[in-house]
């Protein structure tokens, strides 16, 4: 009988831990994140009102050219005691692409403390005419996991060197 009551208490403890888990395991957006494509995102300024800024270094480009660090801006939904926050942000692909991407997602923390951002995105590429509008927007999904690093802005140190094509032209 002692074994049965011990098992019941264990099940009850696990159920209680899971029911209070979201409040106990807060997901913080600030920091460095890597997605399933190998792209890196660093959120460096998270304000009290939920607004945030950062940088994004993609590993995939439409043009096949050298990607450069691009600015991102977004907002996080402020939550009460339950659940994990939702968020949205845009990336303006600086200098190497005539496109903009909007991401929406939610932050999750598993029982082991692993933080995950699940996102859907819309990428809008500029086209030359209304007739080409049908092919200008792509949709996709990315999952980001936290990359543990020292504090501070470190994304520039991870950026690949890009040769300045304009200066090499004769």
Residue pairs with C-beta under 8 A, 6 or more apart in sequence:
17 111
18 111
21 109
21 111
22 82
22 83
22 84
22 109
23 81
23 82
25 109
25 113
26 109
27 84
27 85
27 107
27 108
27 109
27 115
28 46
28 115
29 43
29 46
29 52
29 76
29 85
29 87
29 107
29 117
30 43
30 44
30 45
30 46
30 52
31 42
31 43
31 146
31 147
31 149
32 40
32 41
32 42
32 146
32 147
32 149
32 154
32 155
33 40
33 41
33 42
33 43
33 117
33 144
33 145
33 146
33 147
34 40
34 41
34 144
34 145
34 147
35 41
35 142
35 143
35 144
35 145
36 142
36 143
37 58
37 59
37 60
37 142
38 59
39 56
39 57
39 58
39 59
39 60
39 142
40 56
40 57
40 59
40 147
40 155
40 158
41 54
41 55
41 56
41 57
41 72
41 144
42 54
42 55
42 56
42 153
42 154
42 155
43 52
43 53
43 54
43 72
44 53
44 54
44 55
44 153
45 52
45 53
45 54
46 52
46 76
49 78
50 75
50 76
50 77
50 78
51 73
51 74
51 75
51 76
52 73
52 74
52 75
52 76
52 87
52 89
53 71
53 72
53 73
53 74
54 71
54 72
54 89
55 69
55 70
55 71
55 72
55 153
55 155
55 156
56 69
56 70
56 71
56 72
56 91
57 67
57 68
57 69
57 70
57 155
57 158
57 159
58 67
58 70
58 93
59 67
60 67
61 67
61 96
61 97
62 97
62 99
62 123
62 125
63 96
63 97
65 96
65 97
66 96
66 160
66 162
66 163
67 96
67 160
67 162
68 94
68 95
68 96
68 159
68 162
69 94
69 155
69 156
69 159
70 91
70 92
70 93
70 94
71 91
71 92
71 94
72 89
72 90
72 91
72 92
73 89
73 90
74 87
74 88
74 89
74 90
74 103
75 87
75 88
75 89
76 85
76 86
76 87
77 85
77 86
77 87
78 85
79 85
84 106
84 107
84 108
84 109
85 106
85 107
86 104
86 105
86 106
86 107
87 104
87 105
87 106
87 107
87 117
88 102
88 103
88 104
88 105
89 102
89 103
90 100
90 101
90 102
90 103
91 100
91 101
91 103
92 100
93 99
93 100
93 101
96 162
97 125
98 125
98 126
99 123
99 124
99 125
99 126
100 123
100 124
101 121
101 122
101 123
101 124
102 121
102 122
102 124
103 119
103 120
103 121
103 142
104 119
104 120
104 121
105 117
105 118
105 119
105 120
106 117
106 118
107 115
107 116
107 117
108 115
108 116
108 117
108 118
109 115
109 116
110 116
114 145
114 146
115 145
115 146
116 143
116 144
116 145
117 143
117 144
117 145
118 141
118 143
119 141
119 142
119 143
119 144
120 139
120 140
120 141
121 139
121 140
121 141
121 142
122 137
122 138
122 139
123 137
123 138
123 139
123 140
124 136
124 137
125 136
125 137
125 138
126 136
127 133
127 135
127 136
